[in-house]
Amino acid sequence: MTIAPQGVLDGVGPVVTGWAWLPADPLRRLCVEILFDRTLLVETRADRYRADLEAAGKGDGRHSFAVPVPERFADREHAVDVRLPDFPDARLLGCPRTAVFVLAPVTLRVALPTDADVERLRALLAETARLNGGVSATAVPAAADIRAWLAAPDRCWLIAERRGRFVGQCRIGADWPAEPGGGGLSLGIELHPDVRGFGLGRALMLAAHRWAAGRAARMELVVLPHNERALRLYRTLGYCDLGPIVLPATQELHRHMAAPLPARRQLPSIVMVV
C-alpha cells in the first residue's frame, strides 16, 4: 500500500512557505509546484531545514520550502495553490489559499438567523475544517441547530464579514468548558487562514468581551498547548491558565484559560475594522 505524502501550506504572504514529506521514503526531497492565480507556475523542492519538523519526526527536518512571491503578484490579492507533481492526487493541508495584503474594510457584527447568514456561516466552518484537515460533516452544525443558537437570548455568535464573505467567527455561551451555574461564559473563536495576522482575532475577542460584560463574571476558553500565537493573544487580553483539560470530543489535551469580565455592557451593534 502506497503511503501518501504529508504536508501543509503554511503562509501565503510575501513568501509562500510550507512543507512536504513522504513517510514511505523519509529522506526524499519532494518536488513542489506553486501556482499563482492559475497562471504562473513556480517549481521548487522541499529541502529546507526546519527544527520543528525534525522534532515532530518528519525525517531529518529538511522538508520545507519557501518561495518569494513573483513581482507581478506582490502588490495585489491572488490565489495560491501547491501541487506535488510526483503525486498528482495528493493535496497539502491549507490549499488553496488567498494572499491578502490589505484586510480592511471588515465588519464585525452579530450573526442573524437568516438563510443568508446561516449558509455563509456554514460555508466558513466547512472551509476552515477542510483547510485544517477536518471533516465538514462533523465540524459543521445543521442549519436548524445554528438558527436555534442564534435565536437564544443568552448566546451570541459574532462574525467578521469581508466583501460579502464570512472570514471569522466567535461564539459565546454558557457551554463547556464553563461549569453550569459557575458564573462563566465560554468563548470559541476561529479565523479563516487567509486573514490571520491582521489583528482580527483580537478585535473579535474584544467585541465578544463587550457583549458578555454584565452577563457573566468571566470568559473561559480552551487552546492547544502548542498554539503559541493564540496563547500570546489570550495572555495579552488578561487570560490566565487554569491548567490542563481534555476536549470531550477528541480526548485531546488542551489548556483551560479564563479572564474576568467588567460589569458594564457596551457592545455597539456594528464595529468596523479599518
DAFEN-V855855 format. One record per pair of residues at least 6 apart in sequence whose ideal C-beta (glycine too) atoms are under 8 Angstrom apart, sorted by sequence separation. I is the first residue (numbers start at 1). J is the second residue. If there is no record, write none. Layout:
I:J
I:J
This chain:
11:17
22:28
35:41
36:42
53:59
54:60
55:61
84:90
111:117
128:134
129:135
130:136
149:155
160:166
161:167
174:180
178:184
224:230
246:252
247:253
9:16
10:17
11:18
34:41
35:42
54:61
129:136
150:157
159:166
160:167
178:185
212:219
223:230
246:253
247:254
9:17
10:18
22:30
33:41
34:42
53:61
84:92
141:149
149:157
160:168
178:186
223:231
245:253
246:254
9:18
10:19
21:30
33:42
34:43
52:61
53:62
69:78
159:168
160:169
177:186
191:200
244:253
245:254
8:18
20:30
33:43
34:44
51:61
53:63
82:92
111:121
126:136
129:139
159:169
174:184
176:186
191:201
209:219
244:254
245:255
7:18
8:19
32:43
49:60
50:61
53:64
125:136
128:139
129:140
146:157
158:169
159:170
174:185
175:186
208:219
223:234
244:255
245:256
7:19
20:32
31:43
32:44
49:61
157:169
158:170
173:185
174:186
189:201
243:255
244:256
7:20
31:44
32:45
49:62
50:63
82:95
126:139
157:170
158:171
172:185
173:186
191:204
221:234
242:255
243:256
6:20
7:21
18:32
31:45
32:46
48:62
50:64
81:95
82:96
125:139
126:140
157:171
158:172
172:186
241:255
242:256
5:20
6:21
30:45
31:46
47:62
48:63
49:64
80:95
81:96
125:140
156:171
157:172
172:187
189:204
241:256
242:257
5:21
6:22
29:45
30:46
47:63
48:64
80:96
81:97
125:141
155:171
156:172
171:187
189:205
241:257
242:258
5:22
6:23
29:46
46:63
48:65
79:96
80:97
155:172
156:173
170:187
171:188
240:257
5:23
16:34
29:47
46:64
47:65
48:66
79:97
80:98
122:140
155:173
170:188
171:189
187:205
221:239
239:257
240:258
3:22
46:65
79:98
80:99
122:141
154:173
155:174
170:189
189:208
225:244
239:258
240:259
3:23
45:65
78:98
79:99
154:174
169:189
170:190
219:239
239:259
3:24
44:65
77:98
78:99
122:143
152:173
168:189
169:190
187:208
238:259
2:24
77:99
149:171
168:190
220:242
237:259
238:260
7:30
44:67
77:100
168:191
222:245
234:257
77:101
119:143
122:146
149:173
167:191
168:192
231:255
5:30
21:46
42:67
76:101
77:102
118:143
121:146
167:192
187:212
222:247
234:259
20:46
73:99
75:101
19:46
167:194
168:195
185:212
18:46
42:70
118:146
167:195
205:233
209:237
224:252
225:253
118:147
201:230
225:254
40:70
69:99
185:215
224:254
225:255
19:50
160:191
185:216
202:233
206:237
223:254
224:255
21:53
26:58
27:59
40:72
118:150
168:200
184:216
187:219
189:221
201:233
205:237
222:254
223:255
26:59
27:60
29:62
30:63
32:65
34:67
36:69
40:73
113:146
117:150
162:195
167:200
168:201
183:216
184:217
185:218
186:219
187:220
188:221
196:229
222:255
19:53
26:60
29:63
36:70
97:131
113:147
170:204
183:217
184:218
185:219
186:220
187:221
202:236
222:256
223:257
124:159
160:195
169:204
170:205
183:218
184:219
185:220
186:221
202:237
221:256
222:257
37:73
95:131
121:157
168:204
172:208
184:220
220:256
221:257
21:58
36:73
94:131
113:150
170:207
220:257
221:258
21:59
93:131
94:132
112:150
113:151
121:159
170:208
220:258
7:46
19:58
93:132
111:150
120:159
172:211
219:258
93:133
160:200
172:212
218:258
219:259
37:78
38:79
124:165
218:259
21:63
36:78
37:79
117:159
124:166
174:216
178:220
218:260
219:261
20:63
36:79
38:81
123:166
124:167
160:203
177:220
217:260
218:261
19:63
35:79
36:80
124:168
125:169
160:204
177:221
217:261
19:64
20:65
35:80
120:165
121:166
124:169
177:222
216:261
18:64
19:65
34:80
35:81
110:156
111:157
120:166
158:204
215:261
17:64
18:65
34:81
35:82
110:157
111:158
172:219
214:261
17:65
34:82
35:83
110:158
111:159
121:169
213:261
214:262
16:65
17:66
33:82
109:158
110:159
158:207
212:261
213:262
214:263
16:66
17:67
32:82
33:83
108:158
109:159
158:208
209:259
213:263
214:264
215:265
15:66
16:67
32:83
33:84
108:159
213:264
214:265
6:58
15:67
16:68
32:84
33:85
108:160
109:161
156:208
209:261
213:265
15:68
16:69
31:84
107:160
108:161
158:211
209:262
213:266
14:68
15:69
30:84
31:85
106:160
107:161
211:265
213:267
14:69
31:86
106:161
107:162
156:211
210:265
7:63
13:69
30:86
106:162
156:212
210:266
211:267
30:87
105:162
210:267
111:169
210:268
103:162
14:74
207:267
106:167
131:192
154:215
20:82
128:190
131:193
16:80
18:82
20:84
128:192
207:271
125:190
127:192
128:193
16:82
12:80
124:192
177:245
203:271
203:273
9:80
20:92
176:248
9:82
200:273
18:92
184:258
199:273
7:82
18:94
185:261
7:84
5:84
177:256
5:87
4:87
9:92
8:92
9:93
10:94
4:89
5:90
7:92
8:93
9:94
12:97
4:90
7:93
8:94
9:95
12:98
13:99
12:99
9:97
13:101
106:195
103:195
100:194
106:200
99:194
100:195
103:198
108:203
97:193
98:194
108:204
97:194
103:200
100:198
94:193
108:207
110:211
160:273
110:269
109:269
109:270
108:270
109:271
107:270
108:271
107:271
108:272
107:272
108:273
106:272
107:273
105:272
106:273
105:273
104:273
105:274
103:273
104:274
12:194
13:197
